[in-house]
């Protein structure tokens, strides 16, 4: 085992020491009771945080998991501000810099300006424009939408949102869908990212502006050609599937009929995942008027069949007659056995008392088995709009975060509680987790695809997406289960830029931080540094922006500052814990107030554990 593997294993084992059982309620007060994930347990621990003392809080029905402060721990997005994961047993509220009661609201996360910090985009149903939040460092956000060119005229009533680098130019773009079915304000806005400086709507130019009433948006490479295609969930207007042909999008829902989507019901969302491990991403479609659908991606064999009823994931109730209305489904290998399981969240509190959440265990060719029934995970009577799998405690198995709709929708419930369930069984099997950083590609690595091969699992794929389902944000970290396999024979990462990294003989049960272009093409090559080192910046001299490079042997608290030659601080780039390994931070030639600085020589200072290193940089304009 090399130094990187030992470091990653040590990182993971430290988190095992703080393994915990907790249920978090982030919209009301404390709750106590026995908690389970897929089975009863006598060990539990719960904590709660009251976000709003108003008995009818206006809080978005959202659930997201994302590391906004770059400390290696997934933070929670409950629909208002962020709950920062402290790495122990508590979360602290970090509010956004605006009145978050207006967020109602899809929220997607990605590093829009490639500066190393995860930013956020939020749709707002009843307002004239959406919000773009710039992460200034450490998970602190300021709102910058209008200054970045994102503005509307008239009422747009936006709801659906999906992030992807649709043109693979290294910058994350934004697609927004209106909830209005027809008329002024309906359609799609495709905000092309112009180098992290502004956004321009190119929906008409790219033939992407398809009028519909969108409730959910989900990007994925459905034809394995290296670019991101788009699924829009049409709420009472028919779903839309757009194939990305590079220079334009082609509506394959109505034109080529390459998919069975387009059913007019009350479609809420779509979630992509390769449930049968055939190397193609399949689509689970939630509908709150008709049965949910699972479209098996058969490639060029069209139309794609709906196999939901055949595989027992069509949201039929135990009697086989009624169905649970649902808005969101999330894929994840919760038992680490090498195939994707499925959690489907019920909207029962809004529509039908007695409906419940479903957790479908993937049994391979035998289909899926529902395992949440009669457990607290089913949670009958609540309104669950959003949810996602994610390894919140860094112990190698997937936990489940569920967002519950605001109490104004279901006042009889006496409040609204978000829930976070710790996975108690996943560690029975082996696993790997990947945290990717793009270099030529967008820094968040959205659109990157990972392919793993092991002895008992000849093919598994994961693709980095920003968002899925309805108001849900899955982690950018990608998780694999491998059952009893102790070594992964091959890992292939295809980045949006076209760069391909290959690694062989990768030991399981570790968290891997992989930067684009770090392999030789034939062997695993991730070497952990033995000491702290500030390598300098490239290019130097530079115009517009430069990349500062440094390395850390361990998880450390890092301060990275830019000053002038008189020692006056210009910009704090990093003031937070960072993971071990090679690190890159961009500086765009702006100060802490985001004002451009003058041509000249500047000093970048790296401080770790009381030790500092300094390097000169030259900015030319």
N, C-alpha and C positions, 0 to 999 in steps of 0.2 A: 504494500500500500504506500503511495507516494505522500508527500507533505500535504498536498491539497486534500487528499482523502482523509488523512488523519485530522486535519484542521476542521473539515466539514463534519466528521464524525464527532469530534470534541464539541463543536458548536451544537450539534443535534443532541448529544448526551446531556449537555448543560440544561437544555430545555426539558429533557425527561425528568430532571430533578424537580422541576416546578410543574409537573403534570398535575392537572387539576380538573375538577368537575364543576362547571358553573353554568348557570342560566342567567342571562342578562336581560333585564327589562329596562329599555332606554326611553320609554315615553310615559311611564307611570311610576309607581312606588314599588317597594320590595315585594317579592312573592316567595313563599317557601313551599316545598313539597318534593316528593321523590322525582328524580330526573332520570331519563333513560335516553339512549340513542336508538338502538335496535333491540335492546333487551333490558330487563329490570336490573338494577344494581342497588346495593345498600350504601354505596359511597357517593356522596354528592356534596356540592357546595354551590351556593348561589349568591350573587351580588346584584344590586340594582342601583340605578341612577335616575333620579327624577329630573327630566329635562324641562318640563313645563307644568306649573302648578295649576294652571287653568283646567277646569274639569272637561273642557272641550277643546283641546289643543289643536291648532292647525299645523300639523306636521306631516310631511310627505310620507307616503306609504312605500318606503324604499328600504333596501338592504344591500350594502356593498362592503367588500373586503379589499383593502388596498393599503400598501405601505407608503403613507404620504410623507413620513419624516426620514425614510431611508435608514431605519435602524434594524431591519431584518424581521420585524414583527408586523403582522397584518393589523391594520386599524379598521374601525367600523364606521361605515356611513349609514346612519339611521334615517336620513332625510333632512336633517338639520345640523349643520356643522359636522365635526368629526369626533369620534371617540378614540382617543389615542391609546394604543395598547402599551402598557408599561412593562410588559414582559414578566409580570408576576401574576397577581390576581385582581387587578383593578384597571379601569380605564378612566381617563380624564377627558372632559369635554373641551374641545378646541373649536370655538364658533367660527363661522365665516364672517367676513367683514361687512355683511349687510343683514337686513332683517330677514332671517331665514324662514319666517312664516309665509313668505311668498313662494317658496319652493314647493312645487307640487307635482312629482317631479322626477323625471328621469335624470340621473346624474351619471356621467361617464368620466373615467379618469385616464389620463395619458400625459406624457411629457411633450407638450405642444412645441416648446421652444428648444428642446434638447439640451437643457441646462442641468440635467441630473435630478430635477425635482418634479414629482408627479402633479400635474395641474388637473382642473376639473371643468366640465361643461354641464350645465343644468338647464333643462327645459322648464318653462313656466307656462302653464296652460292658459291663464287668463290675463297675461300681460303682453305688451307690445313687442318685447324682445326677450331672448334668453340671456343667461349669465355665463361668462367665461371667467373662471377663477385662476389667477396666476399664483403658483406656489412660490413664495419669496424665500423659502428655506425653512426646514423643520416642520412643515405642515401648516404654515401660516399663509393665509390666502388673501389676495386683494382682487377686486372685480375689475376686468379690463375689456369687456366685450366691445363696447362702442369704440374705444381707442384702437382695437384690432380689426375694425371694419364690420363687426357683426351687429347689424341693426335692421329693423323692419319698419315698414310703414303700414299702418292699419293693424287690425287684430289678426294674429296668426294662429293662436291657440295651439301651439306646438306641444307635442307629447313624446313621440318616438325619437330616439337619438342613438346613433351608432358611430363609433370612431374607427377609422382605418386609414392607412396610407394607400389610397386607391390607385395612385399612379407610381408607387414605389420610388418616390424621389427622396425618401429619408425624412419626411415631415408628415405628422399625423393630421389627417383631414377630418371633417365633421359632416355627417349627414343628419338632417333633421326632417322629420315628417309631421305634417299638420294633422290634427285630429278632425278637422273639418272635412266632410265627405266631398262636397262640391262647392263651387263658388269662390269668391275672393278669400284668399288665405289658405286654400287647399293646395296640396302638392308636397314637393320635396325641395329642400335647400341643401345643396352640396357645397359646403364651405371649403374651398381649396386653400391649404396652408402655404403661404408665400414666404418660405424661409423663416418661419417663426416670428415674422414682423407684422403680418396682416393676413386676413382671410378674404377670399373673393368667391362669390356664389357662381358656380359653373354648372349648375344642374341642367339648364337648358342646353348649354354647349355640349355636355356629355350625354344628352338624351336620357337623363335620369329623372326628370321632373314628371312623375306619373301621378296625376291627381287621385287621391284616395283618402280614406279616413284612417290614418295610421295610429296604432296603439303601441306597437313595438317594432324594434329594428334590430337586425342581427347580421353582421358581416361574417363571411367564411369563404374559403377557396373550395368551391363545390366541385370544380372540374379539374383540380390538381394541376393547373397551369401556372401557378405562381403569383396570381393576383387575387384580390378580394372581390367576391361577388356579394350581392345584397338580397336579403329577405325582409320584406315589410309586412307586418301583421295588420291586415285591413279590418278595422272594427266596423262591422256591418257594411262593408264595401268591397270585400274580396281581397285576398292576399296578393302580394306582388313579389316576383322573383326576377332580379336583374342580373344578367351575366356581364361580367367585365371583360370587354374585348380590347382593352388598352386605350384606344382612341375614343371609345364610346361605350355606353351600356346598352345592352339589348334586352328588351322585355320578353323573356322566354316563358312567362306565364300565359300570355295571350297569343304570341306569335309562333313560336316553335313547339309549344306544348311539351317541353322537356321535363316538366314536373306536374304532379297532380295538385299542386297548390292553386289557389284561386277560389276555393269554396267560399261562398258568401254565408257567413254565420256571424259570430261576434268574436272574431279572432283577437286574442290579446297579445300573444308573443310567440317567438320562436327561439329554440335553443339547439345548437349544433353539437354533435358528438358522434364518434364512430363506435356505436354500440356493439357491432358484430366483428370488429377488428379486421375489416377487409381493405383498409386504407382509404376509404371514402367517408366523408362526413355526412351523417344522417340528420334529419330535422324532426324535432318534436315540437308540435304546434298546439298551444293551449287555446281553448275556446270556451267562453262562458255561456254559450247557448247550445252548441252542438258538442258531440264527443270530441275529445282530444285525438290528435292524429300523430302517428309516427311514420314519416315518409322515409323508406329505405332508399338510399342513394344507389341506384343501379347504373350510374354513369350514363352511357348512351342508350341503354335500354329504357325506353320511355313508354308511358308515363311511370314515374316512380310509384311503387305500390304503397298504400297505407296498411301497415302491418300492426297497428296498435291493438286491435281486438285479438288478432292471432297471437300476439305476444303478451297479452294481459296487461296492457298499459293504457287502455282507452278511458280510464276514470269511471268505469262502471262501479256501482256500489256492490257490497257483498251479495245482494239479492239478484243482481244481474239485470235489474230493471231501471233503476234511477242512476243518476250520475252526479259527481261532485263538480261544481263549477270551479274553474281554476284560471289563474292569470299567469302563473309562472311555473316552469320546471327547470331543474338544474341537474346536470350530469356530473358524476364523480365516482371514482372507485373507492367507496367508503370502507370496504372490507379488504382492500389491497390484494385481490385475487387475480387481477389482470384483465378485468373487463369493466366497462362503465355501468354503474348503477344509476338510478333515476329517482329524484325526489320531486313530487308534484304537489303543489301547495293549494289548499282549498280556499275558496272565497265564501265558505259556508255561513259565516257570521253576517254577511251582507245579503245572502239570498236564501239559503236553506239550512235551518238548524239541524245538526246531526251529521252534516257532511264533515269530512276530515282530511287531513294531509295524508299523502301516500308515500311510502318509501319502497321502491321496487328493486329487489335484488336481482342482478343479472345472472341467470343460470345457464348462459350460453345457448345452445341449440334448443334447450327446453323452454326458453322464454324467460319471463320475469316472475318473481314471487313477491307478493306484497307482504311486508314484515312489520309495518308500523301500526297496523290495526290493533286496537285495545291497549296501546301504550300511550303515555303522555305526549309522545311525538305527534300522534294523530291530532290532538288538541281540537276536539270537536267544538264548534260554535264560534270560533274566532274567525276574523277576516284576514287571510294571509295573502297579501298581494305580491310579496317579493321574498326572495331567498337565494342563498348560494352556499355551495360547499367551499371550504378553505381550511388550511391547516393553521388555525389561530394560535395554537400553543407550540408550534414547531416540533412536534413529537413524531411526525411522519405519517399521521393518518388525518383524514379529512373530517373536520367538524362541520356543523351545519348552523348557519345564521338565518333566522326567519324574521322578516319584517311584517308587522301587523298594521292594518289600516287604522287611521285615526278614529278616536272614539266618537267624533261627530257623525260618523257613518253608522255605527252600531252603539248608540248610547246605552242600550240595555246591558251591555257588557260591563259597564262601570269603569271603563278605561281601556287603554290599548297598550299591549305589552309586546315588545320585541323579545325574541328568544335566541340564545346561543347555546347549542348542545355540544358538549364535548364527546367525541368518538371514543368508546371504551373497548372496541374490539379490533380495530384496524391493525394494531401492532402485532397481532398474531401472524401476520404475513410481512414480507419484505417490500421495500418501496424505494423510490427516488423522487427528488424534487429539483426542478430546474428554475433558476432565476436568470433570465437572459438580459443582456445589455447590447443594444445595437450600436454599431460604429458607422458603417456606411448606411445601414438601415436606420429607421427611427429608433431613438434611444430606448423606448418602451418595448421594442421588438414586436409590436403588434403586427400580426400576419406571419410571424415566424412559425415554422412547423417542425416538431420534434418526432422522429421515428425511432422506436426502440425495438430491439430483437433480443430475446433471451431463450433459453432452452425450452421451457414449457410455454412460451408466449412468442410465437414467430413474428407477430406484427402488432404493435400498438402505436397510435399516433395521437398527438395533441397539437392544437393550434392556439396561439396567443390571441385572445379576443378582448376587446374592451366592452364588456357588457353582454348580457343575455337576458332572456325572459322579459318580464315586465318590471321596470324600475329596479333591476338587479344588476350588480356588478361583481362578477367573479374575479378572483385574484389573477394578476398577470403571471404569478408563479404557476408552473405546470407540474402536476402530480401524476405519478405512475405507481401502480401496484404490480408486484411480480410473484406473488404466492411464495413458494418455497425456493425459487431461484435466488442464488447468492451473488451471481455475477451477470451483468447485462453484456451480452456479446458485442453488440453494436449500438451506438447512438449516432444518428445523423440529424443535423440541424440545418434546415434550409431557410435562409434568411430572406426577407423581402428584396434585398439588393441583388439576390442571386448567389451570394457567397454561400458555400456549403462547408460546414465543419463536421468532421468525423472523429469519433472516439471509440476505442475498443477496450474490452475487458474492464468495464466500469464496475467497481464494487457497489452493492446496494446499501440502503439505509444511510443515506447522506443527502445533504442539501448542496447542490452544485451551483456556483455562480459562474456563468460562462459569458464571455465577451466575444462578440462577433470576430471571426478570423483568428481564433486562438489554437486551432488544430493544424497538424501537418497534412491532413488528408488521409492518413493511414493509421495513426496512433493517437492515444490520449496524451495531451500535452498541456497540462495546467500545473505550473510550478508556483508554489507559494513563496513569497519573498521571505528572506531570513531577517530582514531589518526594515525599519522605516526609511523610505527614500523618496525625495522629491526629484522627479526626473526632468522637470522643466515643462515647457509648453511647445506646441506645434500648431500652426506655423509661428515662427518668430524671426523677424518682425511679422506683424499681422494687421489685417484690416478687417473690420467688422467683428470677427470673433476668433478665439483661439481655444485650444484644448489643453488644460493643465493636467499633467499625469503624475501620479504618485502611487506608492505601494505600502501596504500594511500587513504585518505578519499575523496579527490577531484582530479580533473585534475591538475597536478603540474609539474613544472620544476624540474627534478631529475638529480643529479650527483652521480654516483656510481663508486668508484675508488678502486683499489687494490694497496697497498703499502707494502714495507718491514717494519721490525721493527724499522729501522732508519728513517722512514718517507719518503723514496724515492719512487716516483710513479713508479708502475710496469705496470699497465693497467687501462685505462679508459673504463669501460664497458657500461656506459650510460651517456649521456650528452644531454638530450632532455626532452621534455614534455612527460608525461606518463599518461594514463587514471587511474581513481580511481579503487580501488579494490586490490585484492591480485595479486602480481607480482612475477615472477620468472625470473632470469637471470643466464645463465650458464657461468662458467669460466673454460677454458680448460688448465689452468696452463701455459699460454703463456703471454708474455709481449706485448706492443703496436706494436712491430716489428714482432710479431708472432713467437718469439723464445721461446723455452721451458725454464722455470725458474727452479732453483735448489730446492731440498728438503728444507723445512723450514716452519716457521710460518709467515703468512702474515695477514695483516689487510685489511678488506673491510670496506669502509666508505660510508655511505649514507648521502647525503646532500640535504635537501629540505627547501626552504624558509629561508635560513640562519641557519637552525638547522641541526646538524650532529649527527649520531649514528655510532658506530664502533663495529666490531665483529672480533674475531680472527679465522683464518682458518689454518689448518695444511696440507701441501702437502707432501706426501710420495711417493718416487720412488724406 
